[in-house]
């Protein structure tokens, strides 16, 4: 029974990680989006207001990527201490 519980938890974490990777992408891809946004502003394709809104969104994504990269990674089979409480 515990095997299936562990499997379900593991699978849930993998799906969550895949969804986050799809949503946020890599830091390099997000930086490319920021550079493209800057070039659109420089070429007059977008205005300051639109630039500021999109820049804020992109910087938020970069912050989230940085937070995720600093989180400690639990080893497979390692239990969190939260379950003991």
C-alpha positions, 0 to 999 in steps of 0.5 A: 500500500505504501508503495502506491502512495509513494508512487502517487506522490512521486508522480505528482511532483514530476507532473508539477515540475514539468508544468512549472518548466513549461510555464517558466521555461529556462532562465536563458529563454526568459532573458531572451524574451526580455531582450526581445521586449527591449528591442521592440521598445527601441524600434517603437513597436510598443510603448513605454506603458506596455513595455513596463507591464510586460517587463514586470511580468518577465522579471517576476518569472525570473524571480520565480526561476531563481527561487526554484533553483535555490530550493533544496532538492529532496533525494528520491526516497527521502522523506520530509520532516513535515510528515512527522508533525 
